[in-house]
Amino acid sequence: MEPINTEMKKILITGGAGFIGSHVVRLFVNKYPECEIYNFDKLTYAGNLENLKDVESKPNYHFIKGDIVDADFVLALFKEHQFEAVIHLAAESHVDRSISHPLEFVMTNVIGTVNLLNAARAIWNCSKDRPVPTGKRFYHVSTDEVYGSLGADGIFTEQTSYDPHSPYSASKAASDHFVRAYHDTYNLPCVISNCSNNYGPNHFPEKLIPLCIYNIKNRKPLPIYGKGENVRDWLYVEDHARAIDIIFHKAANGSTYNVGGHNEWTNIEVIRLLCRIMDRKLGRLEGENEKLITFVKDRAGHDLRYAIDSTKLQQDLGWKPSLQFEEGLEKTVDWYLANEEWLHHVTSGQYQQYYTNQYVNR
């Protein structure tokens, strides 16, 4: 095993105010005080700087408001700060939104990624006739949805062919291909990871678990697509952040790693477990919250099953998930019940008004 790369001191994290991104920013700011961590986020509906209140005053943390779709702004940013590494998490990620507004996903997930690749290539002086630069890294964080859908058997590996079924997954697949192409064409030092569904604190409440926590608490219906038979592989978000840290520092250039919890649950199983946990947490009668479950028409292109094989990551780099799903879901429920103000600000849009007024493009 190669030693951890300690040369990269100026690290740009895109989408660092989002769900996964904020956990990565927090980990890096606290774990690597000798590094300057730059959080670059557009602050859309899913980007919330309240997620990072505990590190916003740290001397090695910096926030930049901007849009990765703005190529001139991105290049100017790289020229000004001379970033040595990028962890690229900024993305439109909600499948339902991609079905309604696919072009927004093309612009952010494809064009935005290419803008970052072009800026890194220019600043790091990458080309095929030059060696791969040392002390530099472009880490692209992707999704297991690029692989398409599984039947009752099988599991996604790093060799699984791409087969995206939604505008969201198609846009992420395209961005993955561009990252690999820049590595092969320009010797840009790149790595990619594809992760399963994440859950945990700070998740925007349009996704399944936080939406249902919010609705259960407020005795609102729990909308479940189809019969709730779709299977997902769930991973606690802090375990994903640890995996990103390890891959960022230890993975070989040009490599890809799958990140997953070996933790498959149908959607209806997840919601029934969540209902039981919240029956207990809220002091309600057993089975009371399950009465809120409402089955709704399935969405278009809804993949049946995802399952990630993270054996390569565990064997090569020594990562493994730390929590069982039941334990992680308990912690997640506790966090949401203890952070009602955060949830109120997110659901009301109040956080957007505050931070839009506070920050302007440089």
JODAUR-V191196 format. One record per residue. NEAR is the number of other ideal C-beta (glycine too) atoms within 12 Angstrom. D_FIRST is the distance of its C-alpha to the first C-alpha in Angstrom with 2 decimals. Layout:
# JODAUR-V191196
((NEAR,D_FIRST) (NEAR,D_FIRST))
This chain:
# JODAUR-V191196
((12,0.00) (14,3.79) (8,6.43) (19,8.94) (28,11.57) (18,14.69) (19,17.03) (32,18.47) (24,21.45) (28,23.96) (44,22.92) (47,25.42) (48,25.39) (49,28.04) (42,29.95) (49,28.95) (44,32.29) (42,31.87) (44,30.79) (49,27.02) (46,26.90) (44,28.62) (43,26.12) (49,23.25) (46,25.39) (34,26.22) (34,22.66) (41,21.62) (33,24.93) (21,24.71) (25,21.05) (29,20.87) (15,24.37) (17,23.44) (33,22.92) (26,25.94) (42,25.82) (35,28.39) (42,29.63) (43,31.42) (41,33.64) (38,36.98) (37,38.06) (31,39.42) (27,40.67) (36,37.12) (42,35.94) (39,37.08) (35,36.42) (29,37.75) (39,34.31) (38,33.03) (24,35.94) (19,33.88) (31,31.74) (25,34.25) (12,35.44) (23,32.08) (13,32.11) (23,28.78) (31,29.92) (31,31.96) (33,33.67) (36,34.89) (29,37.25) (38,37.22) (30,36.86) (44,34.09) (28,36.90) (24,38.53) (23,36.95) (17,38.83) (24,37.83) (39,34.12) (24,34.21) (20,36.25) (33,33.78) (36,30.87) (16,33.18) (19,34.27) (26,30.98) (24,28.56) (38,25.75) (31,22.25) (43,20.82) (47,22.39) (44,21.70) (49,24.49) (48,26.08) (44,29.74) (46,31.50) (44,34.66) (40,33.55) (34,36.63) (35,37.71) (26,41.37) (27,41.53) (32,40.02) (22,42.82) (17,45.42) (18,43.97) (26,41.58) (18,41.99) (27,40.56) (35,37.31) (25,37.34) (28,37.91) (42,35.27) (48,32.50) (32,32.98) (28,34.86) (41,33.14) (46,29.66) (32,30.93) (36,32.45) (49,29.16) (40,27.47) (27,30.42) (37,30.30) (43,26.60) (34,27.20) (24,30.25) (29,28.88) (34,25.62) (19,27.74) (30,25.78) (16,27.30) (15,26.60) (10,27.90) (16,25.44) (16,21.72) (27,19.53) (26,19.92) (19,17.14) (20,17.01) (36,18.52) (42,17.73) (46,20.11) (46,19.02) (52,21.68) (46,22.20) (45,24.26) (46,25.86) (47,26.09) (42,29.73) (41,28.98) (37,28.68) (28,32.25) (26,33.64) (28,33.04) (13,35.81) (13,35.94) (10,33.07) (19,29.71) (26,26.61) (38,24.86) (22,21.61) (32,19.82) (14,22.19) (25,25.33) (12,27.95) (27,29.19) (20,32.61) (33,33.55) (26,36.88) (32,37.71) (33,38.05) (38,35.21) (37,32.72) (29,34.05) (38,33.47) (44,29.85) (35,29.31) (31,30.89) (46,28.69) (37,25.53) (28,27.04) (33,27.82) (42,24.29) (29,23.02) (23,26.06) (38,25.42) (33,21.90) (18,23.48) (19,26.72) (28,25.90) (26,22.23) (41,21.82) (38,18.16) (46,18.27) (43,16.49) (42,18.57) (46,18.67) (45,21.66) (48,22.72) (43,25.52) (41,28.49) (45,27.89) (47,30.38) (39,30.97) (38,32.71) (42,34.00) (42,34.16) (40,37.11) (35,39.89) (22,40.43) (32,37.52) (36,38.33) (43,37.29) (34,38.46) (32,41.55) (40,42.53) (42,41.96) (34,44.26) (29,46.81) (36,46.93) (30,47.58) (21,50.36) (16,51.69) (19,51.12) (20,50.46) (33,46.94) (24,46.72) (32,44.72) (28,44.45) (20,46.14) (18,45.97) (28,42.62) (21,41.01) (31,38.10) (32,34.75) (41,31.78) (39,28.33) (44,28.30) (47,25.46) (39,26.17) (42,25.62) (30,23.74) (39,21.12) (47,20.86) (41,20.59) (32,17.63) (46,15.94) (47,16.90) (36,15.47) (31,11.95) (41,12.26) (45,13.93) (33,11.39) (27,8.02) (35,9.43) (22,10.07) (31,13.74) (23,16.14) (28,14.31) (37,16.25) (40,15.63) (41,18.50) (48,19.07) (40,21.74) (41,23.21) (25,24.40) (33,27.61) (31,30.50) (34,33.91) (25,37.04) (38,38.46) (26,41.52) (27,39.53) (37,37.67) (36,41.00) (27,42.77) (32,40.10) (42,40.34) (35,44.12) (25,44.04) (33,41.78) (37,44.08) (23,47.20) (21,46.07) (24,44.84) (23,48.03) (11,50.40) (20,51.61) (14,52.98) (16,50.58) (15,50.51) (18,52.09) (33,49.21) (27,48.77) (18,52.23) (29,50.77) (28,48.71) (18,50.17) (18,49.14) (17,49.40) (12,49.38) (20,45.97) (24,44.44) (18,44.18) (24,41.03) (30,39.73) (35,36.78) (26,37.28) (29,33.83) (41,30.19) (35,27.37) (44,23.64) (29,21.03) (38,17.81) (21,16.20) (27,13.52) (38,12.57) (23,12.81) (14,10.85) (24,7.92) (30,7.84) (20,10.09) (33,13.21) (24,16.66) (33,20.18) (21,21.92) (24,25.54) (20,27.87) (32,30.14) (20,33.27) (22,31.80) (35,30.40) (39,33.75) (25,35.63) (26,33.66) (39,34.29) (36,38.00) (20,38.26) (28,36.80) (39,39.25) (25,42.17) (15,41.38) (26,41.01) (17,44.22) (16,44.81) (29,41.58) (30,42.54) (18,46.06) (24,44.96) (36,42.69) (26,45.31) (17,48.08) (19,46.24) (18,47.15) (31,43.69) (25,43.99) (14,47.33) (18,46.11) (29,42.98) (20,44.69) (12,47.29) (15,44.85) (22,42.59) (11,43.62) (18,41.81) (18,41.29))
